[in-house]
Amino acid sequence: MIDYLEIYTFSDQPATCPKCGSRTEITLDLFKTPEQTQHHKCLSDKCGYEFVIQKDNDE
Ligand SMILES: [Zn+2]
């Protein structure tokens, strides 16, 4: 378990950087695994923030 990245809950919105709102790239897609997470990195040169999105299974 990676615990140094902040984890956000997946929503219907396209993923954007929680810090600056820029678009992000997917660095690791684990949505098809039991972990159900997706790692993103901000595309802004000034930011570069990395974070994890987790699917919300509490529907
Ligand atoms: Zn950013």
N, CA, C, O and the ligand as a Tripos MOL2 file, in Angstrom:
@<TRIPOS>MOLECULE
protein
  237   235    60     0     0
PROTEIN
NO_CHARGES

@<TRIPOS>ATOM
      1 N           0.8480   -1.2050    0.0000 N.3       1 MET1
      2 CA          0.0000    0.0000    0.0000 C.3       1 MET1
      3 C           0.8740    1.2420    0.0000 C.2       1 MET1
      4 O           1.7530    1.4050    0.8470 O.2       1 MET1
      5 N           0.6190    2.1060   -0.9550 N.am      2 ILE2
      6 CA          1.3610    3.3690   -1.0120 C.3       2 ILE2
      7 C           0.6600    4.3780   -0.1080 C.2       2 ILE2
      8 O          -0.5070    4.7020   -0.3280 O.2       2 ILE2
      9 N           1.3590    4.8700    0.8980 N.am      3 ASP3
     10 CA          0.6760    5.7180    1.8740 C.3       3 ASP3
     11 C           1.2140    7.1350    1.8990 C.2       3 ASP3
     12 O           0.8280    7.9200    2.7650 O.2       3 ASP3
     13 N           2.0980    7.4850    0.9710 N.am      4 TYR4
     14 CA          2.6320    8.8490    0.9680 C.3       4 TYR4
     15 C           1.9380    9.7410   -0.0450 C.2       4 TYR4
     16 O           2.2600   10.9230   -0.1620 O.2       4 TYR4
     17 N           0.9720    9.1710   -0.7880 N.am      5 LEU5
     18 CA          0.2020    9.9720   -1.7180 C.3       5 LEU5
     19 C          -1.1890   10.1990   -1.1340 C.2       5 LEU5
     20 O          -1.7440    9.3160   -0.4800 O.2       5 LEU5
     21 N          -1.7440   11.3680   -1.3670 N.am      6 GLU6
     22 CA         -3.1000   11.6180   -0.9050 C.3       6 GLU6
     23 C          -4.0870   10.8630   -1.7890 C.2       6 GLU6
     24 O          -3.8790   10.7260   -2.9940 O.2       6 GLU6
     25 N          -5.1490   10.3820   -1.1830 N.am      7 ILE7
     26 CA         -6.1350    9.5970   -1.9140 C.3       7 ILE7
     27 C          -7.4470   10.3720   -1.9870 C.2       7 ILE7
     28 O          -7.9520   10.8740   -0.9830 O.2       7 ILE7
     29 N          -7.9820   10.4540   -3.1990 N.am      8 TYR8
     30 CA         -9.2440   11.1420   -3.4230 C.3       8 TYR8
     31 C         -10.2620   10.1520   -3.9540 C.2       8 TYR8
     32 O          -9.9070    9.1560   -4.5840 O.2       8 TYR8
     33 N         -11.5130   10.4290   -3.7000 N.am      9 THR9
     34 CA        -12.5640    9.5450   -4.1780 C.3       9 THR9
     35 C         -12.9110    9.8750   -5.6200 C.2       9 THR9
     36 O         -13.0230   11.0420   -5.9960 O.2       9 THR9
     37 N         -13.0790    8.8390   -6.4110 N.am     10 PHE10
     38 CA        -13.4340    9.0120   -7.8130 C.3      10 PHE10
     39 C         -14.8230    9.6310   -7.9450 C.2      10 PHE10
     40 O         -15.7530    9.2480   -7.2350 O.2      10 PHE10
     41 N         -14.9540   10.5750   -8.8440 N.am     11 SER11
     42 CA        -16.2680   11.1420   -9.1350 C.3      11 SER11
     43 C         -16.4880   11.0940  -10.6450 C.2      11 SER11
     44 O         -15.6290   10.6200  -11.3890 O.2      11 SER11
     45 N         -17.6230   11.5770  -11.0850 N.am     12 ASP12
     46 CA        -17.9230   11.5380  -12.5090 C.3      12 ASP12
     47 C         -17.1400   12.5630  -13.3080 C.2      12 ASP12
     48 O         -17.0790   12.4840  -14.5350 O.2      12 ASP12
     49 N         -16.5450   13.5200  -12.6240 N.am     13 GLN13
     50 CA        -15.7850   14.5520  -13.3150 C.3      13 GLN13
     51 C         -14.4750   13.9760  -13.8280 C.2      13 GLN13
     52 O         -13.9270   13.0490  -13.2310 O.2      13 GLN13
     53 N         -13.9670   14.5220  -14.9370 N.am     14 PRO14
     54 CA        -12.6260   14.1380  -15.3620 C.3      14 PRO14
     55 C         -11.6200   14.5580  -14.2940 C.2      14 PRO14
     56 O         -11.8010   15.5800  -13.6310 O.2      14 PRO14
     57 N         -10.5900   13.7910  -14.1330 N.am     15 ALA15
     58 CA         -9.6210   14.0720  -13.0820 C.3      15 ALA15
     59 C          -8.8390   15.3400  -13.3970 C.2      15 ALA15
     60 O          -8.2870   15.4990  -14.4860 O.2      15 ALA15
     61 N          -8.8080   16.2240  -12.4300 N.am     16 THR16
     62 CA         -7.9500   17.4010  -12.5230 C.3      16 THR16
     63 C          -7.1620   17.5160  -11.2410 C.2      16 THR16
     64 O          -7.5200   16.9340  -10.2170 O.2      16 THR16
     65 N          -6.0980   18.2660  -11.3090 N.am     17 CYS17
     66 CA         -5.2280   18.4160  -10.1480 C.3      17 CYS17
     67 C          -5.9680   19.1060   -9.0040 C.2      17 CYS17
     68 O          -6.5230   20.1870   -9.2010 O.2      17 CYS17
     69 N          -5.9880   18.5040   -7.8130 N.am     18 PRO18
     70 CA         -6.6700   19.1290   -6.6750 C.3      18 PRO18
     71 C          -5.9540   20.3760   -6.1760 C.2      18 PRO18
     72 O          -6.5320   21.1670   -5.4300 O.2      18 PRO18
     73 N          -4.7290   20.5540   -6.5720 N.am     19 LYS19
     74 CA         -3.9590   21.7230   -6.1370 C.3      19 LYS19
     75 C          -4.1690   22.9150   -7.0600 C.2      19 LYS19
     76 O          -4.4310   24.0240   -6.5960 O.2      19 LYS19
     77 N          -4.0540   22.6860   -8.3790 N.am     20 CYS20
     78 CA         -4.0660   23.8150   -9.3140 C.3      20 CYS20
     79 C          -5.1350   23.6930  -10.3900 C.2      20 CYS20
     80 O          -5.3530   24.6440  -11.1410 O.2      20 CYS20
     81 N          -5.8110   22.5450  -10.4880 N.am     21 GLY21
     82 CA         -6.9020   22.4030  -11.4440 C.3      21 GLY21
     83 C          -6.4690   22.0620  -12.8500 C.2      21 GLY21
     84 O          -7.3030   21.9890  -13.7520 O.2      21 GLY21
     85 N          -5.1770   21.8510  -13.0580 N.am     22 SER22
     86 CA         -4.7030   21.4720  -14.3890 C.3      22 SER22
     87 C          -5.0850   20.0370  -14.7160 C.2      22 SER22
     88 O          -5.4860   19.2620  -13.8470 O.2      22 SER22
     89 N          -4.9490   19.7090  -15.9930 N.am     23 ARG23
     90 CA         -5.1940   18.3230  -16.3880 C.3      23 ARG23
     91 C          -4.0990   17.4330  -15.8180 C.2      23 ARG23
     92 O          -3.0020   17.8860  -15.4930 O.2      23 ARG23
     93 N          -4.4300   16.1610  -15.7100 N.am     24 THR24
     94 CA         -3.4600   15.2100  -15.1760 C.3      24 THR24
     95 C          -3.2610   14.0660  -16.1480 C.2      24 THR24
     96 O          -4.0840   13.8440  -17.0370 O.2      24 THR24
     97 N          -2.1760   13.3460  -15.9790 N.am     25 GLU25
     98 CA         -1.9760   12.1260  -16.7420 C.3      25 GLU25
     99 C          -2.0370   10.9510  -15.7830 C.2      25 GLU25
    100 O          -1.6800   11.0540  -14.6090 O.2      25 GLU25
    101 N          -2.5060    9.8240  -16.3250 N.am     26 ILE26
    102 CA         -2.5750    8.6160  -15.5120 C.3      26 ILE26
    103 C          -1.2100    7.9420  -15.5400 C.2      26 ILE26
    104 O          -0.7000    7.5870  -16.6020 O.2      26 ILE26
    105 N          -0.6360    7.7750  -14.3720 N.am     27 THR27
    106 CA          0.6740    7.1340  -14.3070 C.3      27 THR27
    107 C           0.5550    5.6540  -14.0030 C.2      27 THR27
    108 O           1.4500    4.8680  -14.3130 O.2      27 THR27
    109 N          -0.5600    5.2830  -13.3930 N.am     28 LEU28
    110 CA         -0.7610    3.8710  -13.0500 C.3      28 LEU28
    111 C          -2.2590    3.6220  -12.9140 C.2      28 LEU28
    112 O          -2.9250    4.2480  -12.0900 O.2      28 LEU28
    113 N          -2.7870    2.7100  -13.7220 N.am     29 ASP29
    114 CA         -4.2220    2.4520  -13.7100 C.3      29 ASP29
    115 C          -4.5000    1.1040  -13.0690 C.2      29 ASP29
    116 O          -4.2340    0.0560  -13.6590 O.2      29 ASP29
    117 N          -5.0360    1.1390  -11.8570 N.am     30 LEU30
    118 CA         -5.3290   -0.0970  -11.1260 C.3      30 LEU30
    119 C          -6.8320   -0.2820  -10.9300 C.2      30 LEU30
    120 O          -7.2670   -1.0340  -10.0570 O.2      30 LEU30
    121 N          -7.6290    0.4230  -11.7640 N.am     31 PHE31
    122 CA         -9.0850    0.3110  -11.6390 C.3      31 PHE31
    123 C          -9.5700   -1.1040  -11.9260 C.2      31 PHE31
    124 O         -10.6240   -1.5120  -11.4390 O.2      31 PHE31
    125 N          -8.8130   -1.8430  -12.7060 N.am     32 LYS32
    126 CA         -9.2390   -3.1950  -13.0610 C.3      32 LYS32
    127 C          -8.7150   -4.2320  -12.0770 C.2      32 LYS32
    128 O          -8.9280   -5.4310  -12.2550 O.2      32 LYS32
    129 N          -8.0420   -3.7740  -11.0600 N.am     33 THR33
    130 CA         -7.5170   -4.6710  -10.0370 C.3      33 THR33
    131 C          -8.3380   -4.5070   -8.7620 C.2      33 THR33
    132 O          -9.1080   -3.5530   -8.6510 O.2      33 THR33
    133 N          -8.1930   -5.4070   -7.8040 N.am     34 PRO34
    134 CA         -8.9410   -5.2760   -6.5390 C.3      34 PRO34
    135 C          -8.6200   -3.9890   -5.8010 C.2      34 PRO34
    136 O          -9.4000   -3.5510   -4.9550 O.2      34 PRO34
    137 N          -7.5080   -3.3890   -6.1000 N.am     35 GLU35
    138 CA         -7.1290   -2.1550   -5.4020 C.3      35 GLU35
    139 C          -8.0190   -0.9790   -5.8030 C.2      35 GLU35
    140 O          -8.2600   -0.0740   -5.0050 O.2      35 GLU35
    141 N          -8.5130   -1.0010   -7.0670 N.am     36 GLN36
    142 CA         -9.4850   -0.0080   -7.5340 C.3      36 GLN36
    143 C          -8.9820    1.4250   -7.4000 C.2      36 GLN36
    144 O          -9.7270    2.3160   -6.9930 O.2      36 GLN36
    145 N          -7.7380    1.6390   -7.7390 N.am     37 THR37
    146 CA         -7.1900    2.9890   -7.6590 C.3      37 THR37
    147 C          -6.5590    3.3840   -8.9890 C.2      37 THR37
    148 O          -6.2730    2.5450   -9.8430 O.2      37 THR37
    149 N          -6.3520    4.6910   -9.1340 N.am     38 GLN38
    150 CA         -5.7330    5.2140  -10.3290 C.3      38 GLN38
    151 C          -4.7620    6.3170   -9.8980 C.2      38 GLN38
    152 O          -5.1560    7.2630   -9.2160 O.2      38 GLN38
    153 N          -3.5130    6.1930  -10.2910 N.am     39 HIS39
    154 CA         -2.5110    7.1760   -9.9060 C.3      39 HIS39
    155 C          -2.4090    8.2480  -10.9880 C.2      39 HIS39
    156 O          -2.3340    7.9410  -12.1770 O.2      39 HIS39
    157 N          -2.4070    9.4880  -10.5650 N.am     40 HIS40
    158 CA         -2.3570   10.6110  -11.4910 C.3      40 HIS40
    159 C          -1.1970   11.5300  -11.1610 C.2      40 HIS40
    160 O          -0.7340   11.6070  -10.0230 O.2      40 HIS40
    161 N          -0.7410   12.2290  -12.2040 N.am     41 LYS41
    162 CA          0.2690   13.2580  -12.0000 C.3      41 LYS41
    163 C          -0.1580   14.5060  -12.7530 C.2      41 LYS41
    164 O          -0.5750   14.4350  -13.9090 O.2      41 LYS41
    165 N          -0.0510   15.6460  -12.0880 N.am     42 CYS42
    166 CA         -0.4150   16.9260  -12.6800 C.3      42 CYS42
    167 C           0.5070   17.2480  -13.8460 C.2      42 CYS42
    168 O           1.7210   17.0660  -13.7600 O.2      42 CYS42
    169 N          -0.0930   17.7370  -14.9580 N.am     43 LEU43
    170 CA          0.6950   18.0400  -16.1470 C.3      43 LEU43
    171 C           1.3340   19.4250  -16.0930 C.2      43 LEU43
    172 O           2.1400   19.7610  -16.9610 O.2      43 LEU43
    173 N           0.9930   20.2260  -15.1030 N.am     44 SER44
    174 CA          1.5830   21.5550  -14.9810 C.3      44 SER44
    175 C           3.0410   21.4620  -14.5420 C.2      44 SER44
    176 O           3.3630   20.7780  -13.5700 O.2      44 SER44
    177 N           3.9280   22.1630  -15.2730 N.am     45 ASP45
    178 CA          5.3520   22.1380  -14.9240 C.3      45 ASP45
    179 C           5.5920   22.7360  -13.5390 C.2      45 ASP45
    180 O           6.5140   22.3360  -12.8280 O.2      45 ASP45
    181 N           4.7530   23.6940  -13.1710 N.am     46 LYS46
    182 CA          4.9680   24.3840  -11.9010 C.3      46 LYS46
    183 C           4.4350   23.5890  -10.7180 C.2      46 LYS46
    184 O           4.7460   23.8930   -9.5660 O.2      46 LYS46
    185 N           3.6330   22.5720  -11.0030 N.am     47 CYS47
    186 CA          2.9790   21.8410   -9.9240 C.3      47 CYS47
    187 C           3.5170   20.4200   -9.8310 C.2      47 CYS47
    188 O           4.2590   20.0920   -8.9060 O.2      47 CYS47
    189 N           3.1410   19.5750  -10.7940 N.am     48 GLY48
    190 CA          3.6510   18.2110  -10.7940 C.3      48 GLY48
    191 C           3.1210   17.3610   -9.6560 C.2      48 GLY48
    192 O           3.7060   16.3380   -9.3010 O.2      48 GLY48
    193 N           2.0130   17.7960   -9.0920 N.am     49 TYR49
    194 CA          1.4440   17.0920   -7.9410 C.3      49 TYR49
    195 C           0.9930   15.6810   -8.3170 C.2      49 TYR49
    196 O           0.3710   15.4750   -9.3590 O.2      49 TYR49
    197 N           1.3110   14.7290   -7.4690 N.am     50 GLU50
    198 CA          0.8940   13.3510   -7.7050 C.3      50 GLU50
    199 C          -0.1260   12.9380   -6.6670 C.2      50 GLU50
    200 O           0.0180   13.2420   -5.4830 O.2      50 GLU50
    201 N          -1.1600   12.2420   -7.1200 N.am     51 PHE51
    202 CA         -2.2010   11.8270   -6.1880 C.3      51 PHE51
    203 C          -2.8590   10.5430   -6.6790 C.2      51 PHE51
    204 O          -2.5980   10.0840   -7.7900 O.2      51 PHE51
    205 N          -3.7060    9.9760   -5.8470 N.am     52 VAL52
    206 CA         -4.3670    8.7150   -6.1500 C.3      52 VAL52
    207 C          -5.8660    8.9040   -6.0650 C.2      52 VAL52
    208 O          -6.3700    9.5330   -5.1350 O.2      52 VAL52
    209 N          -6.5760    8.3580   -7.0360 N.am     53 ILE53
    210 CA         -8.0300    8.3600   -7.0110 C.3      53 ILE53
    211 C          -8.5050    6.9470   -6.6950 C.2      53 ILE53
    212 O          -8.0000    5.9660   -7.2410 O.2      53 ILE53
    213 N          -9.4750    6.8670   -5.8110 N.am     54 GLN54
    214 CA        -10.0020    5.5660   -5.4300 C.3      54 GLN54
    215 C         -11.4870    5.5200   -5.7660 C.2      54 GLN54
    216 O         -12.2230    6.4670   -5.4890 O.2      54 GLN54
    217 N         -11.9200    4.4220   -6.3580 N.am     55 LYS55
    218 CA        -13.3410    4.2850   -6.6920 C.3      55 LYS55
    219 C         -14.1740    4.2330   -5.4420 C.2      55 LYS55
    220 O         -13.8100    3.6000   -4.4510 O.2      55 LYS55
    221 N         -15.3140    4.9180   -5.5060 N.am     56 ASP56
    222 CA        -16.2350    4.9230   -4.3640 C.3      56 ASP56
    223 C         -17.2130    3.7690   -4.5120 C.2      56 ASP56
    224 O         -18.0790    3.7890   -5.3860 O.2      56 ASP56
    225 N         -17.0730    2.7740   -3.6630 N.am     57 ASN57
    226 CA        -17.9240    1.5840   -3.7680 C.3      57 ASN57
    227 C         -19.1420    1.6470   -2.8670 C.2      57 ASN57
    228 O         -19.8980    0.6810   -2.7700 O.2      57 ASN57
    229 N         -19.3360    2.7780   -2.2080 N.am     58 ASP58
    230 CA        -20.4500    2.8970   -1.2450 C.3      58 ASP58
    231 C         -21.6980    3.4390   -1.9120 C.2      58 ASP58
    232 O         -22.3210    4.3610   -1.3840 O.2      58 ASP58
    233 N         -22.0780    2.9000   -3.0460 N.am     59 GLU59
    234 CA        -23.2460    3.4380   -3.7430 C.3      59 GLU59
    235 C         -24.5130    2.7370   -3.2960 C.2      59 GLU59
    236 O         -25.5990    3.0590   -3.7780 O.2      59 GLU59
    237 ZN         -1.3010   20.7810  -10.2560 Zn       60 ZN60
@<TRIPOS>BOND
     1     1     2 1
     2     2     3 1
     3     3     4 2
     4     3     5 am
     5     5     6 1
     6     6     7 1
     7     7     8 2
     8     7     9 am
     9     9    10 1
    10    10    11 1
    11    11    12 2
    12    11    13 am
    13    13    14 1
    14    14    15 1
    15    15    16 2
    16    15    17 am
    17    17    18 1
    18    18    19 1
    19    19    20 2
    20    19    21 am
    21    21    22 1
    22    22    23 1
    23    23    24 2
    24    23    25 am
    25    25    26 1
    26    26    27 1
    27    27    28 2
    28    27    29 am
    29    29    30 1
    30    30    31 1
    31    31    32 2
    32    31    33 am
    33    33    34 1
    34    34    35 1
    35    35    36 2
    36    35    37 am
    37    37    38 1
    38    38    39 1
    39    39    40 2
    40    39    41 am
    41    41    42 1
    42    42    43 1
    43    43    44 2
    44    43    45 am
    45    45    46 1
    46    46    47 1
    47    47    48 2
    48    47    49 am
    49    49    50 1
    50    50    51 1
    51    51    52 2
    52    51    53 am
    53    53    54 1
    54    54    55 1
    55    55    56 2
    56    55    57 am
    57    57    58 1
    58    58    59 1
    59    59    60 2
    60    59    61 am
    61    61    62 1
    62    62    63 1
    63    63    64 2
    64    63    65 am
    65    65    66 1
    66    66    67 1
    67    67    68 2
    68    67    69 am
    69    69    70 1
    70    70    71 1
    71    71    72 2
    72    71    73 am
    73    73    74 1
    74    74    75 1
    75    75    76 2
    76    75    77 am
    77    77    78 1
    78    78    79 1
    79    79    80 2
    80    79    81 am
    81    81    82 1
    82    82    83 1
    83    83    84 2
    84    83    85 am
    85    85    86 1
    86    86    87 1
    87    87    88 2
    88    87    89 am
    89    89    90 1
    90    90    91 1
    91    91    92 2
    92    91    93 am
    93    93    94 1
    94    94    95 1
    95    95    96 2
    96    95    97 am
    97    97    98 1
    98    98    99 1
    99    99   100 2
   100    99   101 am
   101   101   102 1
   102   102   103 1
   103   103   104 2
   104   103   105 am
   105   105   106 1
   106   106   107 1
   107   107   108 2
   108   107   109 am
   109   109   110 1
   110   110   111 1
   111   111   112 2
   112   111   113 am
   113   113   114 1
   114   114   115 1
   115   115   116 2
   116   115   117 am
   117   117   118 1
   118   118   119 1
   119   119   120 2
   120   119   121 am
   121   121   122 1
   122   122   123 1
   123   123   124 2
   124   123   125 am
   125   125   126 1
   126   126   127 1
   127   127   128 2
   128   127   129 am
   129   129   130 1
   130   130   131 1
   131   131   132 2
   132   131   133 am
   133   133   134 1
   134   134   135 1
   135   135   136 2
   136   135   137 am
   137   137   138 1
   138   138   139 1
   139   139   140 2
   140   139   141 am
   141   141   142 1
   142   142   143 1
   143   143   144 2
   144   143   145 am
   145   145   146 1
   146   146   147 1
   147   147   148 2
   148   147   149 am
   149   149   150 1
   150   150   151 1
   151   151   152 2
   152   151   153 am
   153   153   154 1
   154   154   155 1
   155   155   156 2
   156   155   157 am
   157   157   158 1
   158   158   159 1
   159   159   160 2
   160   159   161 am
   161   161   162 1
   162   162   163 1
   163   163   164 2
   164   163   165 am
   165   165   166 1
   166   166   167 1
   167   167   168 2
   168   167   169 am
   169   169   170 1
   170   170   171 1
   171   171   172 2
   172   171   173 am
   173   173   174 1
   174   174   175 1
   175   175   176 2
   176   175   177 am
   177   177   178 1
   178   178   179 1
   179   179   180 2
   180   179   181 am
   181   181   182 1
   182   182   183 1
   183   183   184 2
   184   183   185 am
   185   185   186 1
   186   186   187 1
   187   187   188 2
   188   187   189 am
   189   189   190 1
   190   190   191 1
   191   191   192 2
   192   191   193 am
   193   193   194 1
   194   194   195 1
   195   195   196 2
   196   195   197 am
   197   197   198 1
   198   198   199 1
   199   199   200 2
   200   199   201 am
   201   201   202 1
   202   202   203 1
   203   203   204 2
   204   203   205 am
   205   205   206 1
   206   206   207 1
   207   207   208 2
   208   207   209 am
   209   209   210 1
   210   210   211 1
   211   211   212 2
   212   211   213 am
   213   213   214 1
   214   214   215 1
   215   215   216 2
   216   215   217 am
   217   217   218 1
   218   218   219 1
   219   219   220 2
   220   219   221 am
   221   221   222 1
   222   222   223 1
   223   223   224 2
   224   223   225 am
   225   225   226 1
   226   226   227 1
   227   227   228 2
   228   227   229 am
   229   229   230 1
   230   230   231 1
   231   231   232 2
   232   231   233 am
   233   233   234 1
   234   234   235 1
   235   235   236 2
@<TRIPOS>SUBSTRUCTURE
     1 MET1         2 RESIDUE 1 A MET
     2 ILE2         6 RESIDUE 1 A ILE
     3 ASP3        10 RESIDUE 1 A ASP
     4 TYR4        14 RESIDUE 1 A TYR
     5 LEU5        18 RESIDUE 1 A LEU
     6 GLU6        22 RESIDUE 1 A GLU
     7 ILE7        26 RESIDUE 1 A ILE
     8 TYR8        30 RESIDUE 1 A TYR
     9 THR9        34 RESIDUE 1 A THR
    10 PHE10       38 RESIDUE 1 A PHE
    11 SER11       42 RESIDUE 1 A SER
    12 ASP12       46 RESIDUE 1 A ASP
    13 GLN13       50 RESIDUE 1 A GLN
    14 PRO14       54 RESIDUE 1 A PRO
    15 ALA15       58 RESIDUE 1 A ALA
    16 THR16       62 RESIDUE 1 A THR
    17 CYS17       66 RESIDUE 1 A CYS
    18 PRO18       70 RESIDUE 1 A PRO
    19 LYS19       74 RESIDUE 1 A LYS
    20 CYS20       78 RESIDUE 1 A CYS
    21 GLY21       82 RESIDUE 1 A GLY
    22 SER22       86 RESIDUE 1 A SER
    23 ARG23       90 RESIDUE 1 A ARG
    24 THR24       94 RESIDUE 1 A THR
    25 GLU25       98 RESIDUE 1 A GLU
    26 ILE26      102 RESIDUE 1 A ILE
    27 THR27      106 RESIDUE 1 A THR
    28 LEU28      110 RESIDUE 1 A LEU
    29 ASP29      114 RESIDUE 1 A ASP
    30 LEU30      118 RESIDUE 1 A LEU
    31 PHE31      122 RESIDUE 1 A PHE
    32 LYS32      126 RESIDUE 1 A LYS
    33 THR33      130 RESIDUE 1 A THR
    34 PRO34      134 RESIDUE 1 A PRO
    35 GLU35      138 RESIDUE 1 A GLU
    36 GLN36      142 RESIDUE 1 A GLN
    37 THR37      146 RESIDUE 1 A THR
    38 GLN38      150 RESIDUE 1 A GLN
    39 HIS39      154 RESIDUE 1 A HIS
    40 HIS40      158 RESIDUE 1 A HIS
    41 LYS41      162 RESIDUE 1 A LYS
    42 CYS42      166 RESIDUE 1 A CYS
    43 LEU43      170 RESIDUE 1 A LEU
    44 SER44      174 RESIDUE 1 A SER
    45 ASP45      178 RESIDUE 1 A ASP
    46 LYS46      182 RESIDUE 1 A LYS
    47 CYS47      186 RESIDUE 1 A CYS
    48 GLY48      190 RESIDUE 1 A GLY
    49 TYR49      194 RESIDUE 1 A TYR
    50 GLU50      198 RESIDUE 1 A GLU
    51 PHE51      202 RESIDUE 1 A PHE
    52 VAL52      206 RESIDUE 1 A VAL
    53 ILE53      210 RESIDUE 1 A ILE
    54 GLN54      214 RESIDUE 1 A GLN
    55 LYS55      218 RESIDUE 1 A LYS
    56 ASP56      222 RESIDUE 1 A ASP
    57 ASN57      226 RESIDUE 1 A ASN
    58 ASP58      230 RESIDUE 1 A ASP
    59 GLU59      234 RESIDUE 1 A GLU
    60 ZN60       237 GROUP 0 **** ****
